[in-house]
Amino acid sequence: MAQSVSFPFPGGETVAVPPTIATITLKATASSGGPITYVSNTPGTCSVSGATLSLLKAGECSVNANQVGGDGYAAATQRQLFVIPKRPAAVIFRNPGAQPLDTQPVQLEATSTVAGRPVVFTTSTPAVCSVSGTTLQKLGDGLCTVTATMDGGDIYESAKVEKTMPIGAALAPEIKFLSGYKNTTTTNEDGKVDPHGGSSETDWWCKGWCDASVSADGSSITDTYTYKNAPYTDGRWWRVWAELDVYAPHVSNISNTKDTPEGVRIDAQAALKFNFSQNQEWFATGDNQVEVDLILGHFNRKANNDACNVRVRATFKPSSPAPANYSLKLRDFTVSEACELKDLNPWFELQDYPVVAIRFASPVGNFKVPNPNAPAPNYQTTITLTGPITFQ
């Protein structure tokens, strides 16, 4: 009589780090109920002892489950062929940024997540720069591309990271964060838009005092929070604020359980560029500074169980309420929200995690100068962004 052998897929386990050997218990059964014996067809990759399969190194593992037959049954065999994956590995290589064209060498620094595995640097732009060991020499104006590579051997995956450094007069490639707006909730690149505001009078939310609009051509967006009470005169503390959050292309939310992988990755880009304007009344208060936060994909849960994403911030003060182009150096951003993580380096954070969203906010809104063209009380704080937002 014919019989069959059921041999469930045994794969999925990665190779272990020697001298440890990863093992899998094989669990095949025969329709006759007879005993199963196992044989490795690839003993250099995986070996069998009884029903225990030992994973010796990464590669293809082939195992037969045999039933010899007898008691009226013919012999039967079933084979499983699967790949033993290498252990994951990564190279950490942060861009040293734009470099002047001079004879001063640049020392490259990179590490691998595997102890003892060296990182090797190479360049694919020999007319612009050369690499010897960990030393980079600058040869001409242009973009110098350097790759840091780690060979993982039999146990670990190989890993590499490529960085591009502007040399001399060259500029880093421009990254377009957004080009304009479809409406008050979506950018042209299908990123989320979130205009809002609030005050101590309205529990820090809009409560009907917010208004957002997009120009007919979609080139600009305006967010206004209007405080519609008379200012306190009895010494009580109070504040108002307006905020406009714009998200990276195709990003509609930030994960509240893990790192957010989507967003814009910074390489050698040196500045955030945008066009900004504010209303005359807010400008006239003198407290018209603007906070710009880059919200990163780096997640951590705080001790009180709050979900948190790391943010870095730069602050600028418009010299006029009129629309103007601004450029904020990324090296000037500091950590504004560390999510209870220690010793964060803002440039390393920008290198290691994507920019998921950009937040433009008024740390002190307008509660001093009323709008003369509207019924009192009417204190407006208006943020307007026009044109593209880019990194370069």
Secondary structure, 3 states (H helix, E strand, C coil): CCCCEECCCCCCCCCCCCCCCEEEECCCEECCCCCCEEEECCCCCEEEECCEEEECCCEEEEEEEEECCECCECCEEEEEEEEECCECCCEEECCCCCECCCCCCEECCEEECCCCCCCEEEECCCCCEEEECCEEEECCCEEEEEEEEECCCCCECCEEEEEEEEECCCCCCCEEEECCEEECCEECCCCEEEEEEEEHHHCCCCCCCEEEEECCCCCEEEEEEEECCCCCCCCCCCCEEEEEEEECCCCCCCCCCCCCCCCECCCCCCEEEEEEEECHHHHHCCCCCEEEEEEEEEEEECCCCCEEEEEEEEEECCCCCCCEEEEEEHHHCEEEECCCCCCCCHHHHHHHCCEEEEEEECCCCCCCCCCCCCCCCCEEEEEEEEEEEEEC
